[in-house]
Amino acid sequence: MRKSVLVILLCLIIILTLGCLSNTSSKKIDTEEGVAATSKVEVQTLEKFINPIDLISVQDAEKLIGEPMMEAEITQNDAVGQISAFYESVDSDSDRFLQISITQQATLPKGSDSTPETLYKSIKAAMDETVDVELNDIGDDCFTGIPGLHILSNGCYITIGAGNTSSDITWIILNEAGTLAIENLDKIK
């Protein structure tokens, strides 16, 4: 019994020591809609955190796609501070979805030389192929390519995907989704 208590204490000391030595901290991010995501990125600025569901809600996704959608699955790419919301159709036979991602200064890793603008510009420069479609004036700058729509606005880099980009209906959805996302971003900022 005594030996197991010592082992448990030793494990706790090791865990606490490693936690103190770590360069990142865990932060729970709550939104007004009650969705939470876990972040292992130290916030670099005091800028307001914007969740992708603040830009396009599940209700918005349902209107854009034209069918019932599940609540967003939230994921994060810590290396570039990108947070994504993936809405998929309630109908398991449907291939319709909407994904919106946002990179903002507040979620970039501490000490990173990157900004949302430099990431946007490097992705734009690296795209070998973009799709020629007519877009509304969306954001400060906008281009198309994999996964769909890339937008720079208000210091944020946003990407939106909605399926097969060789489909005209997908481009209509992307155009409407981009316009809506920027309208909502302007209200937040």
C-alpha positions as CSV (number, residue, x, y, z in Angstrom):
1,M,0.0,0.0,0.0
2,R,2.8,2.4,1.0
3,K,4.7,1.6,-2.2
4,S,1.7,2.4,-4.4
5,V,1.2,5.8,-2.6
6,L,4.8,6.6,-3.3
7,V,4.5,5.7,-7.0
8,I,1.3,7.8,-7.3
9,L,3.1,10.8,-5.7
10,L,6.1,10.4,-7.9
11,C,3.9,10.3,-11.0
12,L,2.1,13.5,-9.8
13,I,5.4,15.3,-9.3
14,I,6.6,14.3,-12.8
15,I,3.4,15.4,-14.4
16,L,3.5,18.8,-12.5
17,T,7.2,19.3,-13.4
18,L,6.6,18.6,-17.1
19,G,3.5,20.9,-17.0
20,C,5.6,23.7,-15.6
21,L,8.4,23.2,-18.2
22,S,5.9,23.1,-21.2
23,N,5.9,26.2,-23.5
24,T,2.2,25.9,-24.1
25,S,-0.8,26.0,-21.9
26,S,-4.2,24.5,-22.2
27,K,-7.1,27.0,-22.5
28,K,-10.7,26.2,-22.7
29,I,-12.5,28.5,-25.1
30,D,-16.2,29.1,-24.5
31,T,-18.5,30.8,-27.0
32,E,-21.8,32.4,-26.5
33,E,-23.5,29.4,-28.1
34,G,-22.0,27.1,-25.5
35,V,-19.6,25.3,-27.8
36,A,-16.1,24.8,-26.4
37,A,-12.8,24.0,-27.9
38,T,-9.5,23.2,-26.3
39,S,-6.5,25.3,-27.3
40,K,-2.9,24.5,-26.7
41,V,-1.8,27.9,-28.1
42,E,-0.7,30.6,-25.8
43,V,-2.6,33.7,-26.8
44,Q,-0.2,36.3,-28.2
45,T,-2.4,39.4,-27.9
46,L,-5.4,40.6,-26.0
47,E,-7.3,40.6,-29.3
48,K,-10.9,39.2,-29.1
49,F,-11.0,35.5,-29.9
50,I,-13.3,34.8,-32.8
51,N,-14.7,31.2,-33.2
52,P,-15.6,30.1,-36.7
53,I,-19.2,29.5,-35.5
54,D,-19.4,33.2,-34.8
55,L,-19.0,33.7,-38.5
56,I,-21.3,31.0,-39.8
57,S,-23.7,29.2,-37.4
58,V,-25.3,25.9,-37.9
59,Q,-28.5,27.7,-38.8
60,D,-26.6,29.7,-41.4
61,A,-25.0,26.5,-42.8
62,E,-28.4,24.9,-43.1
63,K,-29.7,28.0,-45.1
64,L,-26.6,28.0,-47.3
65,I,-26.5,24.2,-48.0
66,G,-30.3,23.8,-48.1
67,E,-30.6,20.9,-45.7
68,P,-30.4,20.1,-42.0
69,M,-26.8,20.1,-40.7
70,M,-25.2,18.7,-37.6
71,E,-23.6,21.0,-35.0
72,A,-20.1,22.0,-35.9
73,E,-17.1,19.8,-35.2
74,I,-14.4,22.2,-34.0
75,T,-10.8,21.4,-34.7
76,Q,-7.6,23.4,-34.4
77,N,-4.2,23.4,-36.1
78,D,-1.9,24.9,-33.4
79,A,1.0,25.4,-35.8
80,V,-0.8,28.1,-37.7
81,G,-3.4,29.1,-35.1
82,Q,-6.2,27.9,-37.4
83,I,-9.6,27.0,-35.9
84,S,-12.1,25.1,-38.1
85,A,-15.8,24.4,-37.9
86,F,-17.1,21.5,-40.0
87,Y,-20.8,21.2,-40.6
88,E,-22.0,18.0,-42.1
89,S,-25.4,17.0,-43.3
90,V,-27.8,15.2,-40.9
91,D,-28.7,12.9,-43.9
92,S,-26.0,10.2,-44.0
93,D,-26.6,9.7,-47.7
94,S,-25.8,13.3,-48.5
95,D,-22.4,14.5,-49.5
96,R,-23.1,18.2,-48.6
97,F,-21.0,20.0,-46.0
98,L,-19.6,23.4,-45.1
99,Q,-16.3,24.1,-43.5
100,I,-15.1,27.5,-42.3
101,S,-11.7,28.1,-40.8
102,I,-10.2,31.2,-39.3
103,T,-6.6,32.2,-38.5
104,Q,-6.3,35.3,-36.3
105,Q,-3.5,36.9,-34.4
106,A,-5.0,35.9,-31.0
107,T,-4.6,32.2,-31.8
108,L,-1.1,32.2,-33.4
109,P,1.6,30.5,-31.3
110,K,3.4,32.8,-28.9
111,G,6.6,34.1,-30.5
112,S,5.5,33.3,-34.1
113,D,6.7,35.7,-36.7
114,S,3.7,34.8,-38.8
115,T,0.5,36.9,-39.1
116,P,-2.8,36.0,-40.7
117,E,-1.8,38.3,-43.5
118,T,1.6,36.7,-44.1
119,L,0.0,33.3,-44.0
120,Y,-2.7,34.4,-46.5
121,K,-0.1,35.9,-48.9
122,S,2.2,32.9,-48.8
123,I,-0.7,30.5,-49.5
124,K,-1.9,32.7,-52.3
125,A,1.6,32.9,-53.8
126,A,2.0,29.1,-53.5
127,M,-1.3,28.2,-55.3
128,D,-0.4,26.9,-58.7
129,E,-4.0,26.9,-59.9
130,T,-6.9,29.1,-58.9
131,V,-10.4,28.9,-60.2
132,D,-11.9,31.7,-62.3
133,V,-15.2,32.5,-60.8
134,E,-17.0,35.8,-60.3
135,L,-17.1,36.7,-56.7
136,N,-18.8,39.6,-54.8
137,D,-16.3,42.0,-53.2
138,I,-15.5,39.8,-50.2
139,G,-13.2,41.1,-47.6
140,D,-10.0,43.1,-48.1
141,D,-8.7,40.4,-50.6
142,C,-10.0,37.1,-51.8
143,F,-9.0,34.3,-54.1
144,T,-10.1,30.8,-54.9
145,G,-8.3,27.5,-54.8
146,I,-8.2,24.4,-52.6
147,P,-10.4,24.0,-50.5
148,G,-12.6,26.7,-52.0
149,L,-12.5,30.4,-50.9
150,H,-9.7,32.2,-49.2
151,I,-10.4,35.6,-47.7
152,L,-8.3,38.2,-45.9
153,S,-10.4,40.6,-43.9
154,N,-10.0,42.7,-40.7
155,G,-6.7,41.0,-39.9
156,C,-8.1,37.5,-40.2
157,Y,-7.5,34.8,-42.7
158,I,-10.6,32.8,-43.5
159,T,-11.1,29.7,-45.7
160,I,-14.4,28.2,-46.7
161,G,-15.1,24.9,-48.4
162,A,-18.4,23.4,-49.5
163,G,-17.6,20.5,-51.7
164,N,-16.8,19.9,-55.3
165,T,-15.5,23.1,-56.7
166,S,-16.3,22.1,-60.3
167,S,-20.0,22.5,-59.4
168,D,-21.6,25.9,-60.1
169,I,-23.8,25.4,-57.0
170,T,-20.7,25.1,-54.8
171,W,-19.5,28.5,-56.0
172,I,-22.8,30.1,-55.3
173,I,-22.7,28.6,-51.8
174,L,-19.1,29.8,-51.3
175,N,-19.9,33.3,-52.5
176,E,-22.9,33.6,-50.2
177,A,-21.0,32.0,-47.3
178,G,-18.0,34.3,-47.8
179,T,-20.2,37.4,-47.9
180,L,-22.1,36.3,-44.7
181,A,-18.8,35.4,-42.9
182,I,-17.4,38.9,-43.5
183,E,-20.6,40.6,-42.6
184,N,-20.5,38.8,-39.2
185,L,-16.8,39.4,-38.8
186,D,-17.4,43.2,-39.4
187,K,-20.1,43.1,-36.6
188,I,-17.7,41.4,-34.2
189,K,-14.6,43.6,-35.0
